[in-house]
């Protein structure tokens, strides 16, 4: 397991390109990230998290910009207005998957969770690597990690850890907007004022 400084994007990118799992800081908690285009890395992450594809828990897709969302999800004007208001930020939006988006992992699902983190390091990493699949950095059933030392102590079998600490203690707020009206699935640090 390699400890990587935040000013060394090249090393982080190399770790991801080799199919590695990278522990990354966000404005909420630490996450575990892999590249969207690397099937072996995705399978390795699912195994690490003890999360079979039929578990009902879907990995979050992090993208660098609101402009990227329609490529992966169906999003109308109303939903896009919320995306523009709260992204980047502590929000995960569950939307209907774009039927034209073919992917070895997401072909198993009709929905997709989208997040754009309000963290300069993560946005740089996403711009450099493209979309990443991310889940919270914690052993199954435990609370998420909040700094790189905690990750290195609690999580084994990952390839790199970005040095630093997360920006908060709560995970992102999750809203499911696959039906006409949105439903809050998880309360995080972000309060959605109105939809």
C-alpha positions in Angstrom: 0.0 0.0 0.0 1.5 3.3 -1.2 0.9 6.6 0.6 0.6 9.4 -2.1 0.7 13.1 -1.5 -2.1 15.2 -3.0 0.3 17.2 -5.2 1.3 14.0 -7.0 -1.7 13.4 -9.3 0.5 11.5 -11.7 1.2 8.7 -9.1 -2.5 8.5 -8.2 -3.4 8.3 -11.8 -0.8 5.6 -12.4 -2.3 3.6 -9.5 -5.8 3.8 -11.0 -4.6 3.0 -14.5 -2.9 -0.2 -13.3 -6.3 -1.3 -11.9 -5.6 -0.3 -8.3 -8.0 0.7 -5.6 -7.2 4.2 -4.4 -8.4 5.7 -1.0 -9.3 9.3 -1.7 -10.4 12.2 0.5 -13.7 14.0 -0.3 -15.6 16.8 1.4 -17.6 14.2 3.3 -15.6 11.0 4.2 -12.8 9.0 2.7 -13.8 6.9 -0.3 -12.3 3.9 -2.2 -12.1 4.6 -6.0 -11.5 2.7 -9.2 -11.7 3.6 -12.8 -15.0 3.2 -14.6 -13.2 1.5 -17.5 -11.4 -1.2 -15.6 -13.5 -4.3 -15.0 -10.9 -6.2 -12.9 -10.5 -3.2 -10.6 -14.3 -3.0 -10.2 -14.5 -6.7 -9.3 -11.6 -6.3 -6.8 -13.4 -3.4 -5.1 -16.7 -5.4 -4.9 -14.8 -8.3 -3.3 -13.0 -6.0 -0.9 -16.3 -4.5 0.2 -18.0 -7.9 0.3 -20.7 -6.5 -2.0 -22.1 -9.0 -4.5 -23.7 -7.4 -7.6 -27.1 -8.6 -6.4 -26.6 -7.0 -2.9 -28.8 -4.0 -3.9 -26.0 -1.6 -3.0 -24.7 0.1 -6.2 -21.3 1.8 -6.4 -21.5 5.6 -6.9 -20.4 7.1 -10.1 -18.4 10.3 -9.6 -18.1 12.6 -12.6 -16.2 16.0 -12.9 -19.1 18.1 -14.2 -22.9 18.4 -14.4 -22.4 18.4 -18.2 -21.4 14.7 -17.9 -24.6 13.5 -16.3 -26.8 12.9 -19.4 -24.2 10.5 -20.8 -24.9 8.1 -17.9 -28.4 9.0 -16.6 -31.8 10.3 -17.7 -32.1 13.8 -16.4 -34.9 16.3 -17.3 -35.0 20.1 -16.7 -36.3 19.8 -13.1 -33.6 17.4 -12.0 -30.9 19.3 -13.9 -31.9 22.4 -11.9 -31.2 20.6 -8.7 -28.0 19.2 -10.0 -26.8 22.7 -11.0 -27.8 24.1 -7.6 -26.2 21.4 -5.4 -23.3 20.0 -7.4 -20.4 20.0 -6.7 -21.5 19.1 -3.2 -22.5 16.6 -0.6 -25.2 15.0 -2.7 -25.7 11.7 -4.5 -28.6 11.7 -7.0 -30.1 8.3 -7.9 -31.5 8.6 -11.4 -32.7 6.3 -14.2 -29.8 4.9 -16.1 -29.4 6.2 -19.7 -30.4 3.1 -21.7 -27.6 4.0 -24.2 -25.0 3.7 -21.5 -23.6 0.2 -21.9 -21.2 -0.9 -19.1 -20.2 -4.3 -17.7 -21.1 -3.3 -14.2 -24.1 -0.9 -14.7 -25.8 -3.3 -17.2 -26.9 -5.1 -14.1 -29.0 -2.1 -12.9 -31.7 0.3 -14.1 -30.6 3.1 -11.9 -27.3 5.0 -11.3 -26.1 7.1 -8.4 -24.3 10.3 -9.5 -22.1 12.5 -7.4 -19.8 15.5 -8.1 -17.6 16.1 -5.0 -16.9 19.6 -3.7 -13.3 18.7 -3.2 -10.5 20.3 -5.3 -8.3 17.2 -5.2 -11.1 14.9 -6.3 -12.2 17.1 -9.1 -8.6 17.2 -10.4 -8.4 13.5 -10.2 -11.7 13.1 -12.0 -10.6 15.5 -14.8 -7.4 13.6 -15.2 -8.9 10.1 -15.1 -12.5 10.5 -16.2 -15.4 9.0 -14.1 -14.6 6.9 -11.1 -16.6 4.3 -9.2 -16.5 5.1 -5.5 -17.7 3.7 -2.2 -17.0 4.7 1.3 -13.7 3.7 2.8 -14.6 1.3 5.6 -14.8 -2.4 6.3 -18.3 -3.7 5.8 -20.7 -2.7 8.6 -18.2 -0.2 10.1 -18.1 3.6 10.0 -16.2 5.4 7.2 -12.6 6.5 7.6 -11.8 10.3 7.9 -8.1 10.4 7.3 -5.3 8.6 5.5 -3.8 7.1 8.8 -7.1 5.6 9.7 -7.5 4.1 6.2 -4.0 2.5 6.4 -4.8 1.1 9.8 -8.3 -0.3 9.1 -8.3 -1.3 5.4 -6.1 -3.9 3.8 -5.6 -5.0 0.2 -5.8 -1.6 -1.4 -3.1 -0.1 -3.6 -2.8 3.5 -2.7 -3.9 6.0 -0.1 -4.0 9.8 -0.7 -2.5 11.6 2.3 -4.8 13.9 4.1 -8.2 14.1 5.8 -11.8 14.3 4.7 -13.8 17.5 4.9 -16.6 16.2 7.1 -17.9 13.4 9.3 -21.1 12.5 7.5 -21.5 10.8 4.1 -23.4 12.4 1.3 -27.1 13.0 1.3 -28.8 10.6 -1.1 -32.0 11.3 -3.0 -33.7 8.8 -5.2 -35.3 10.6 -8.1 -36.2 7.7 -10.3 -40.0 8.4 -9.9 -41.9 11.7 -10.4 -41.1 13.0 -6.9 -37.7 12.7 -5.1 -37.3 10.7 -1.9 -34.5 11.1 0.6 -32.8 7.8 1.1 -30.0 8.9 3.5 -29.6 12.1 5.5 -26.1 13.5 5.2 -24.5 16.8 5.8 -26.4 18.5 3.0 -29.9 19.8 3.6 -31.9 20.0 0.4 -34.1 23.1 0.8 -36.6 22.3 -2.1 -36.8 20.2 -5.2 
